[in-house]
Amino acid sequence: MDKQERWMLRIPSNSEGEQFLKKMKKYLNKDTYKISKMYTGPRPKGTSQHSTRKENATSVRLYVDTKVTPTSLGTEIIRENARLKMRLDYANRELAKAQSWLDWRRD
C-alpha cells in the first residue's frame, strides 16, 4: 500500500518535546493518521544516516502518515465494483433462466 508521508515539524528532544508529542498523539485522529518520529543529532561512526539514536538526539522530526490514501481507497472501490459486477452478472443469468422457464411454460 502506498503511504503518503508529510514532514510536519521539528521539536526539541527533551521533556517539553515529549509532553508536546504525548498531547499531539492524544488528540490525533487515529482512524486516519499516525505519527512517526525520527531523531536528529550527532551520529556515532557506523550508524544509520537516516536517523540517530534517541540518546544522541538533539531534536525529533515528526511526520504525519496517512493510513488511507487516495490510491488505496481507489483500489478498494475498484475491487468492490468488480464484486458487485459479478453478483449482478449472476443475478442476470438466473433471471434469464427463470425467463426462459416461464416462456417454456407458456408454450
N, C-alpha and C positions, 0 to 999 in steps of 0.2 A: 504494500500500500504506500502510495506517495504521501509524504508528510510535509506540510508547509511549515517552515520554521522562520521565526521573525525575532531578530535581536531586539530586546526591549530596553534594557538599561544596565548600568554597572553600579553595584553597591559595595560599600566597604566590607571587608572580611573581618568583622568584629561583632560584638554583642548587639550593637544597634542595627547592623545589617541583618543579623539573624532574626531579630524581632520584626523587622520590616518584612522579611521573607515569610515568616510564620503568619503575619496578618494578611499578606497577599494570598497565600495558599488558602487561608480560611475563607476569604471572600471570592475566590476564583470560581467561575462556572465550570465545575469539574466534569460535567457531561460533554462539554465541547472542547475544553482546553486543559493542558497540563503545563507545568513549569519545569524547565530543565535548567541546570546551572553548570557553569564551567568556572573553575578557579583560575585567577590570573595572578602572576607574580614571578619571582625568580625560580628557575627550574634547575635543579642539580643536573650535572652532566649525565647523559644517558637516559633521561626521562622523556616522555612524550612531548612533542612540540605543540600539541593542540590544547593542553591544559596542564596545570601544575597541581601538585598535591595540596590538600586542604591546609596542612600545617605550614606550608610555604606561601600561601596566598596572601596578597595584599588587597585584592578585591574579587568580587564574584560577578560574572556576566550572567544575566538572567535572560532566558529565551521563553517565548510562549509557543508551544507546539499545539497545532490544531489536531484534534482527534478525528474529525470528519472533514475531509477535503472535498472540493467540488468534483475532483476526479473519482474518488471512491464513491461519492454519492451518485454520480452519473453511472458508474459501473453497476451499482446496486439497482438503479432504475432500469437499466438495460436487462439485467437478469430477471427482474420482476416482470417486465414486459414479455420476455421470452416464455416465462412460466404461464402467464395469462394467455398468450397466444396458443400454447399447447393445449390448455384447458378449453379454449374457445374452439380450436380445431376438433378436439374430441367431441365436444357438445354438438358441433355441426355435423360430424359423421353420424352420431347417434340420432340426430334429428332426421337426417337423410334416410337412415334405416327405418325409422318409425314412419316417415312419409311414404316410403315405398311399400311398407307393410300395409298401411292404410289404403294406398292406391290399389294394391293387390286384392284387398278385402272388398273393395267397391266393385271390382270387375265381376 
